[in-house]
Amino acid sequence: MRLHVSNYYRDLDLNNAIATTSFNAGGVMFKREIFVSAPAQVAVIKVTASQPKSITMSLTGTTAFERSMLQSVGTDEFVVSG
């Protein structure tokens, strides 16, 4: 089933290093914000929806670094270390 997507918006805030994407699909407003800091060695992705239980996702990752580890921290966070 394909949902109609509307109100698509993208923004790149260079002052705060945040890339934002938002859109409406099936009557739900979704928003994704991404922040990356090379000095802090961190990438943060925040996904929100205007209606409860509207977000379902599966996250997998790979890295080229030897001895690295992908670890789940709680229900809403993971850490890559090594």
Buried (B, 14 or more C-beta within 10 A) or exposed (E): EEEEEEEEEEEEEEEEEBBBBBBBBEEBBBBBBBBEEEEEEEEEEEBEEEEEEBEEEEEEEEEEEEEEEBEEEEEEEEEBEE
